[in-house]
Amino acid sequence: MRINAAETLLQAGVPQATALECGSETLTYEALRQQVRIAAGTWRALGLQQGERVIIFAPDSIAWVAAYLGVIWAGGVAIGVNPRLSPSELAPILQESEVRFVWCETDSVAPLTPLLAGMPQAPALIESGPGESPWARRLSHAQPTEPVLLDEEAPALWIGTSGTTGVSKGVVHAQRVALQPDSFARGILQLSAADRLYASSKLFFAYALGNSLFAGLRAGATVILDRHWPDPQRVLEMVRTHRPSLVFCVPTLYSKMLQSGVAQQLAGLGIRHFVSAGESLPASVRRGWREATGLAIVSGYGTSETLCLMLYSDDDSGLLQTTPQTQLRFASDADPDRPQRIWLRSSTVALGYWKRPQAQADGFDNGWYCPGDMFLRRAEGQLEFAGRTDDMLKISGRWVSTLWVEQALASAAGNHVSQLACVGVLTAEGLTALALLAVAAPGQRELAEQSVRDAITALPTYRRPHWVHWLDNLPLTATGKLQRSRLVALHAAALAALEHRA
């Protein structure tokens, strides 16, 4: 089948229905289709060829969406990149991805110009902005173009992995990614064209791109965008101003909204479902949110490689089941009583990684994708999330998941703790032990320390952290997820500081 992902995403919207809102700006589906056609014509006039890559490096906006979809409409491959990356962080992405163009706003031109000048085969910089920017002038002279139809397995876009465990990888998604990105939202959240979707995460993050923008457009609904970085007050402001019916956030932000009192203020503002993904949702946050808002959070599991959510839980058990149109299988020789990896398949599963043959062989197989996370089989086909492969540790002869320890301590500590993470480290004797790194809620340090001490005492001996370090904050990725690759170094630094004080 020959399709174009951008065209497919824009098929359902009624012409005069609102497709996008960003601040005071709105755009109908008819106008969005025309803007995408013109953007595609502009990319073609600039010389973009089929399969060539374009980085979109700017805050979320309606212009971002039009430029991004315009790349795909023209037969190119779109890559959304975090606009907060420094030139030194962006450089390896540019070098590895071999992009033809970088689309950015005016304030990014000065820092990017010397970076591109030092590259042997530098991409062209395309400046966008209000008024007479080079991009705006080109748009005004461009001719609308028809979509380039490609095989459904041809590349359409890339997503960068979140980098929680190290270096980000380029995930290549096919044109078919646009066929059913709304299957979770339709089947579980009852998404319809009447809905208004708001994701606090940004569009370079798969969670927001797939489950809010793509799902919303595919259903002909309204997608709400925000240029600004999210915090509890910003989410409250967006909800009060734009009145979304479906809200997508990450667990860390839900926790902060509970602690700041924003959660209670969201009650009664017309939200039908809150969705959480990006990392595991603590049971204490799930309970607290329901008490504060009267609504349970639907927690989901997805990755950059799946774009959309593949597993979900809508009850207090936290046990996961497959979303509509998702297939699941286990390794045939896997022990059902031990944590194990799973294989997932749907139309949104990626083709694979760019220039990562070893990771490709480990994670992809004939349309199936195998995450690095571990799961336990439970009754009636449900799954319990057990963390990543390297989060499973053998301590005193027993398997321990750092995630299990984190969840138990977070649940017991409640709102006294704003962040905590558990990591496996080696003792001086070379044995595996657990270290806990925690951040107290503002003004709650004494209560936080006491609640964590009590919670640790209540754990089985082999699950108790050997060290507890209280820090000012824990490192997060740009998508708001815990940067686990830095935890061992933080533990080592905390130990060194203790020894120095001693």
Buried (B, 14 or more C-beta within 10 A) or exposed (E): EEBBBBBBBBEBBEEEBBBBBBBEEBBBBBBBBBBBBBBBBBBBBBEBEEEBBBBBBBBBBBBBBBBBBBBBBBBBBBBBBBBEBEBEEBBEBBEBBEBBBBBBBBEBBEEBEEBBEEEEEBBBBBBBBEEEBBBBEBBEEBEBBEBBBBEBEBBBBBBBBBBBBEEBBBBBBBBBBBBBBBBBBBBBBEBEBEBBBBBBBBBBBBBBBBBBBBBBBBBBBBBBBBBEEBBBEBBBBBBEEBEBBBBBBBBBBBBBBBBBEBBEBBEEBEBBBBBBBBBBBBBBBBBBBBEBBEBBBBBBBBBBBBBBBBBBBBEEEBBBBBBBBBEBEBEEEEEEEEBBBBBBBBBBBBBBBBEBEEBBEEBBEEBBBBBBBBBBBEEEEBBBBBBBBEBBBEBEEEBBBBBBBBBBBBBBBBBBBBBBBBBBBEEEEEEBBBBBBBBBBEEBBEBBBEBBEEBBEEBEEBBBBEBBBBBEEBBBBBBBBBBBBBBBEBBEEBBEEEEEEE
